[in-house]
Structures are given as C-alpha cells and as structure tokens.
Amino acid sequence: MTKAIMLQGTGSDVGKTVLVAGLCRLAANRGLQVRPFKPQNMSNNAAVADDGGEIGRAQWLQSMAARVPSSVHMNPVLLKPQSDVGSQIIVQGKVWGQAKGRDYQRLKPQLLDYVTESFHRIARGADLVIVEGAGSPAEINLRPGDIANMGFATRAGVPVVLVGDIDRGGVIASLVGTHTILSDEDRGMISGYIINKFRGDVSLFDDGIAAVGRFTGWSCFGVVPWLKATARLPAEDSVALERLARGKAGALKIAVPVLPRIANFDDLDPLLAEPDVELVFVRAGERLPVDAQLIVLPGSKSTISDLADFRAQGWDADLSAHVRRGGRVIGICGGYQMLGRMVRDPMGIEGSVHEIEGLGLLEVETVMDAEKTVRNSVAVSAETGEPLSGYQIHLGMTEGADRVRPFAIVDGEPDGAISGDGRIAGTYLHGLFASDGYRARLLASLGLTGRSHNYRAGVEQALDEVAAELETHLDKRWLDSLLSPQD
C-alpha cells in the first residue's frame, strides 16, 4: 500500500517546493520509490514531461529529485496566466480551455476528478507520494470546490503537514491563525507542522514551539534552517523572481528585462550560476544598462501584451541603442517573436489586440495559431553542430528572410533566426543555456574566458545537500516513520 503525505503552507512561497524536492531525494536515497504530486499549480514556468505534455517546472525538478521520469500526472492541473483572457488551463498535460476567476471556480468539481485520477496513477507502484499544496488552506474564501489544498486532502485521505516560514516574521500567528480559521474537518487533517527558513540558534525558538503546541495541540516535526543550497536550484515562479538581486559584480554583464507575463525564466538559471557573470534583472521603471554585453529577451505567455509593455517602458529605444553600440541580443520563444517585424494574432488567441509591430531586429514575422507545440527536443547548434539541451512550448509560426540563418537544428528542422551581422539571434528552444558547451562558447564570444561549470551536476549536488539538511533537522522519529516501508 502506498503512503502519502501533503505539505501545505501558511502562505505562498514558504518553501514547500524545496521541502518536497528534498524529501523526494531523501526517500530516493533510502531506496524508496517516491513520486511528487501537486494537484494544481499556477505558473508560467512550465516543463515538458517525459511522457509528453506540460507540467510546472517545480514538479519537473521534484521528479529529478526523486530520480524518476516526470509525468503529466504529477501536476494534473496547471494554470498559466495570460493577459485579458484569464488563465490557460492545462489538464493532464494538454490545453483544456481558458477561464477567468469566477468561471474557473465553477470548473473545479470537474477538475477534481482529473486530479484524483492522476493521483491514483502516480501512487500506483510507488512506496511514497509527497504532495505539495498551493497557497494556503487558510484562504477559506476559496475552500468551496477547492482542489489544491484541503479539498484534495480530504478527498484522497492524505494527512497534512503545515509549513510556516519564520524568515518573513509572524510564523506563530500564521500557524495559530490557520488552526483557528479552519473547519473541524480540515483541522483534523493536520498531523503537525514544520518551521522553515530559520536563521540562527534553533534553541531560541523552543518557547515558540511550546506556544504553538499550547494553542493548537500540533507537534513540531522540525525546524529547518535557511538552506543556502536552494540558491542553486531553479526558481519556481515570479514570486521568487521578484526576490532575485541585481546579481553579483562580474566580468560580464547580461541584462534581462522582466516582462509582466514572463515565462520559463528558469532558462536564465545557468547564467545566474556562472561565477563571473553579473545577471541583471531590469524591472519596470529602470533602464536597460548601457554596459551590458548581452541582452536576453525571455519567454512570454502573452507576446503581444508584453511587447506593448516593453515599449511603454522605453526599452525599445534602450535596445536599439544597445545594438548600435555593438551589443548582442538573444530572444527565446516569445522574446524571439518580439525581435521580428510583426506579430499577428488573427484568431485573438492571446487577447483583443490582433497585431503589433515588432522590434524589427530580425527579418521575420510571427503568426499565432491555435496549435500549440509542446515537446522535448533533440537539437544541435546550426553554427557548430554541438548538442543543445532543450524543449519547446509555444504558439505561432515564425518565417522570414533571416530564417536562412537558423539558430539551431531542432528535431531535424531549422529553428530560429540570426541577423546578417550575427549579433541578433532568436530561437524557440527553451533550456539552451543549460547546455554547458554552448554556454561556455557564448560567454567566450562575449569576452569571458575560463572554464564554465557543469550546471546539471550543480543542481544534483544542491538536491543532495537539501536532503542532507532535512535529515539533520527534521524530527528523526517522524522522518523514519514516513520513510519506512509500508507494511
């Protein structure tokens, strides 16, 4: 019989994703067949699962931690916020529809059936399933029809461990407040709690543990310190992106404009991990830095809307000046589409604006269509033939004169475009910076010499370090019970 446990948070961004990943790696290290699961995720950071279809990047990372192939059933409902058309709904890896807030609430009972089906599929053949909630169960206005937290837990009969973030302050109030506001049935699902992101002497929180126990009767299953290794793991969503610093001082500056509907920004994590690269995330109201050697236009869930915002910030003028100074530009997916002459959306897939003039740095045009490309890809550089890791998630077809100089050969077909002078490039291939050889060659072409790191090995090492910290700081009796084989 398969065991299951669900981590729910007292709020968003309390560290559930990393804790689930660490527990998956710890269970895998002990020889268990473990699977991650998240009923509903809201993120434009998507991955292509090994069995095809889209899931949240967080569940892809957790499957990596569990050392198992990723599956669309690990994240059966994925909401991808768009512009004025609400959110795109991905169900079991495929586009299911789109809806705005109130309309989505009416769909939840139907979606819960898909969630339950996927959970049972994931549990089949597993020793342990570790489930991640979304947001907080204390959002009782969302409790009717809930599929992300207690609605799923009660339906599937999965016990809950609450996670509180002490770093942001008020953790005792958030735990006790959650206990107070939940219904008797939902409160009864909680077996205990974990304090996360603690800095300093853990013994200083002994009185806090006693206070929480006095008000709630819950057991504390551990106080987890601030884990430095998490900085080497891919960021999950835009909440984490907002916290990223402007970057360390480095020999090479790369700038990234932060678009309102930025997607798959973990494409940039390998650059962020480079010791001699200063990766600058440029926010609304800031200028693109004049001393950047490279500007990367990232993916977007709504190319037309984000391109309009790009212009509203004056970044189009900054980008043109950067190019006149001899700077380099790479556009990925939506960023590639923006670099062309025109983006057309005759079917109104992205919203009410049916066309917009592009930045005009590549001689290409994009036409949006209803068919979505979702696949892991085998690719090589069109210039050198070196292998590129990557995947594709996009709408639209891009054609034009600069396509005679493709960026890559993807699944046997030319992809992307390069300008005649070689300084502007665009591609639909996500994940290309994770290719160590390509990344090293790119940085060298920008004047940064020296050995590049092995990005994948760094992520694996970070997962092992997180697992080791959890083994040290979580309650041994609780952990051994969780990770012992089911009778």
N, C-alpha and C positions, 0 to 999 in steps of 0.2 A: 504493500500500500504506500502511496506517495505522500510524503509530508509536505506541508506548505506553511509559509509564514508571510505576513504582509507588513511592510513598513509604510506607515502613514506619517505625515508631518504636521506640526503645529502651524505650519505656513509653507509658502513656496520657498524654494532654494535653501532648505535646511540641511541639505546634504544627503537626501535619500538615495539619489542615483549612485553616488560613490560608495555609500554603505552597502547597497545591493551588489554592486560590482565587487567590492572587497569580500563580501560573504560568499559570492559565487566562486571567486578564486580560492578562498579558504576551503570551501567544500570540495572543490575540484582537487585541490592539493591533498585532501584526505581521502581521495578515491571515490567520492560520490558522483553519481550522475545528477547534476544540478542544472536547472533551467531558470532563466529570468523571465519575468512576465510583468507587463504594465497594461491594464485594461484600456486606459485612454491616455493619450499623450497629446499635448498641444505644442507644436514646434514646427518651424520651417527648416530645421536641421534634420534632414531625412537621410536614410541609407537605403541601399538596395539589398534586401535579404538574400541569403544564399539560395532560397527556394523561389526567388523572384518576388517582385512587389516591394512596396515602401514600408519601412518602419522608422521609428525615431532613432537617431544616431545613438542615443543613450542605451537603447536595448541592443543595438549592434555592439557597442562597447561591452555591455554586460555579458553577451554571448561569447565574446572574445575572452572575458574573464573566466567564464565557465568552461572554456575550451570545447565549445560545441558549435556547430554551424548555426548561423542565425536563421530565424524563420519569421514569416509574416504573422504567425500566431503568437509570437512573443509580444506583439503590440497590435492587437486586432483593430483598435480604433485610433487613428492618427488625424488630428485636426490641424490643417495648415492655413493660418490666417491669410486672407487676401485683402484687396482694397475695399471697394464699396459693394462687393458681392458676398461678404461674410467669410466663412471658412470653407475650404475644400475638405470633404470628409473622405478619408481613406479607410476602407474596411477590409481587413484581411489582405492588405497589400494593394488593393485596387481602388481606383476612384469610384466612389459610391454615390456622390452627389455634392451639393454645397448648400449651406444654410446659414442664416443669421441666428443670433442668440435664442430668441423665443421659439423660432421654428425648430432649432436643434433640440430644445427641451422635449418637444413632442415626439422626437425620433428615438429618444433614449430607451424606452421599453423594448423596441425592436432591436436596437444595438446591443442591449444587454444579452440577448440571445446569442448574438455572434461572439460576444466576449466570453460567455460561458462555454460555448462550443470550443473556442480556441484554447481556453484554459485546460479543458479536459484533454485536448490533443497534446498540449505541451506536457501535461502531467503524465501522459502515457509513457511508461518505460523509464521515468525519472525517479530518483530517490527523494529529491527535494525540489520544490519550486519556491523561489523567493520573489514575492510580488511587490511592486512599487506603486504606491498611491500617487495622487496628483493634487497639488494644492493642500488643502486641509479639510478634514472631516467636520471641523467646527463651522464651516460655511453652511449653516443649516438652511439658509435660503435655497441652496442647491440640492438639499437632501432628497426631495421628492424626485424619483426617477434616476437617482444617482447611479452611475456605473463605474466611477473612478475610485471611490473610497469605500464607505460603509455599505453602499448599495451592492457592490460586488462582494465584499467580505461576508455579509450576511447571506447572500445568495449562494456563495460557494462554501460557506462554513469555514473560512480561513481566519485563524486568530491574528490579531493585530498587535504590532509593537509601535508605539508612538515615538517619533523622533523630534527632539527640541534643539534648536540652535542657540547655544548660550552666547555666541560671539556677538549677536545683534542685540543682546540685552533682553530682560524680561522673560527669561525662559520659565521661571517658576509660575509666573502669571499665565503664560501661554499654556502650560501643562494643566494647571488647576482650572483655568478658564475653559479649556477643552472638555475636561471632566464634567464641569458644571453644566455646560450647554448641550451636551449630547443627551439623546434619549436613553432610557434604561437599557433598551436592547442594544444600541450601538456601544454604549459604555461597557456593556458586558463582553464585547468582542475584544477589548483591550487587555492584554496579559501583562503589560509592563511598558517601560519606556527606556530610551537611550538619550543621553545628553551628548550632543555633537559639537565639535569645533571649540573645545575648551583650551584656553591658554593659561599656563602657569601651574601652580601646585594644586593637584586634584583634591587633596585633603581639605582645601579651603571651601569645597562645595559639600562637605559632609552634612552640614546643617541644612543646606538646600535640599539634599536628598531626603533628610528626615522630614522637612516641611512638606514636600510633595507627597510623601507617604502618608503623612498625617491627614492631609486634605483629600487624598484620592484613594488610598489603600493600594496603590500600584507599586510594584517592585521596580527598582532601577537595575537594568541589565548591563550597565556600564557607562563610563564617562570617557568618550573618545576625544583625544586631543586634536588640535588643528593639524591636519595632515599635509605636510609640505609636498608629498608626492602627488597630490591632486593637481598641482600646477602643471604637471607633465601629462595630464590626461586631457582628452578633448573636451572643450566646453560644450555643455548640453544645449543651452538656449540663450536667447538675448538677455535674460536676466544676468547670466554670468558674463556675457559680453560687455554689459554696462560697467562691470567692475574692473575690466582689464585696464591696467595702467597704460600710459603712453609708451611704455616699453623702456628697457634699459638703454643706456647710451651704447652705441655700437659703431663699428667702422662703416656700416652700410645702412642707410635709412630707406625703408619701404613704407609707403603710406597707403592706407585703406579707408576710403570714405564709408562711413557707417550709414547705410540706407535704412529707411523706416521698415522695409519688409525684407531685410537681408536674409538670405537663405544659405544653408550649408557653409557657414562661416568657419566651421572647423577645417575647411580647406587650408586655412591660414596657420593652423597649429604647428605644422612642421617648421614654418618660418619663425614663428614665435619662439620655438625651442632652440633656434640657432644662436650660439653664444655671441656672435659678432654682428648680429642683425638687430637693428632698432626698428621694431614694427610699430608704426604709429597709427592708431585708430582715430580718424578725424570725425568729430561729432558735428552736429548741426550748429551753425554759428561760428565754426572755426574755418580757417583757410587750409587748403592743401599746401603742405610745406614746400617751400621753394628749393630746399636742399635734398629732397627725396630723389634717389636714383631711379626708383621704380614705383609706379602707382598701380595697384591691383584693384580692379572693379569686380567685386564679388557677385555671387548669385543673388537672385531676387525672386520672390514669389509673385511679384507684380511689376514686370519690367516697365510698363508704360507709366504707372503711378510713380515708381521710384525714379525714373528718368526725369519726370516733371519736378520732383523734389530735388534732384541733383542740380537741375538748372536754377531752381529757386534759391539754392544756397550759393549760387555763383561759382559752383565747382566746375562748370563747363569752361568758363574763362580761365580758371586756375589750371585745368587740364591742358587747354590749348597752349598756355604759356609754358607749361612743363614740357610739352612736345617741342615747342620752338627752341627751348634750351637744350634739346638733345636727349630728353628723358625718355625712359621706356615705359610702356603700358601693357598690361595683360588683363584681359577681360575673361571671366569664367561664367559660362551659362548666360544668365540674364545680363551680366556685365559685358559679355561678348555681343549680345544683341544690341545693347546701348551704343557700342562703338561704331555701328554701321550708319548708313544714310537714313534709314527709315525703319520703323517698327509698325506693322499694321495688324489690327485685330478685327477683321471684318465681322466675325461672329459674336463679338462682345464677350469673349471668354474671360478676360481679365476685368472688365467693367464697361462703363458707358463711353469711354474715350476710345475711338476706333483706330486712330493712328497718331503717331507722334514722330517728329523729326529726330533722328539720332544725332550722335555727337560728330559723325562724319569723319572719323579717323580711319575707318576701314570701308572699302568699296564693296559693301554687302547690304542687303536688305532682309528683314525678317517678316514672315507672315505667320501669325499664330493660327493653329488649327486645333481641333478637338482631340486628336490622337496624341496621347502622352507617351513619350519614350522613357522607359524605366528598365535599366539593365546594368549589370556588371559588365565591364568591357575589357577586352584584351587589346592593348594599344602599344604603339611604338612611336617615337618621335619621327616626324616626316623628314627632319633635317639630318639626324644622326642614326636612326634605326634603333636607338636604345629603348628598352622596355619602359613603359609608363603604367603605373597602377591607376585605376580609376573606375568610375561608374558614371552613368548618365541618368538624370531626372530632369526632363524639360518638355515644354510645349514649343511648337514652332519649327519652321524650316528656314534656314538662312542660306541665301545664294548671292552671288555677285562676282565681280572681276577678281577680287583678292582671294577668292577660293581656289585659284590656280596655284596658290602657295599655301597648302594646308598646314595646320599646326601639327597634326598627328594623323596616323593611320589607325582608325579605331574599328575593330571587328572587320578588318579588311577594306574599310571605306575611308576616304579622306574626310577629315573633320577640321573645322575651324578655318582660320584665315590669318595670313601675315601680310603686313603692308609691304610695299615695294622696297622701302629702305630697311625693313627688318625690325623696326623699333616698336611697332604696334602689333599685338597678337591677340587672337581670341579663340576660345575653344569651348565646347560643351562638356569637356571631360573634367568632372569633379575629382578631387583627390590627387591631382598630378604632383603637387608639392611633396606628397609622401613618398614619391619615387626618389630615393637617395641620389642616384646618379644624375637624374635631370636637375634636381635641386642644386647639387654641387656645381654642375656646369652653368646653370643660370647665375648663381652667385659669383662664380669666377668671371663670367662675362660682364658682370657689373663691377668688377674690380676687387672682389673679396676672395682672397686666396686662403688656402688651408683646408684641412680635412673636415668634411661635413659629417654629422653624426648619423647613426642608424636610428631612424625615427621609430619604426615598429618595435625594435628592441627596447627603446626607451619607454614606450607605453607598457610593454610587457613587464619591464622591471618595476615601473610605478605601480602596476596592479599587484605585483608580489609584495611590494613594500606596504601598500594599504592593507593587504590581507594579514601581513605580519603584525601591523599595529593593532588591528582588530582582535587578533588572537591574544595580544598582550593586555588590552584594555577592556575587553568585554568580559562579563561575568563568566567564569570558567564553567560553572555548573550549568548555566543556561545554554552556553555555546555547545558544550559536549552533548547536552540533550538534543539540541537542534540538529547537530551534525552526526548523531549516532544513527546507524541503520535502523529502519523501521522494522518492528517485529512482524 
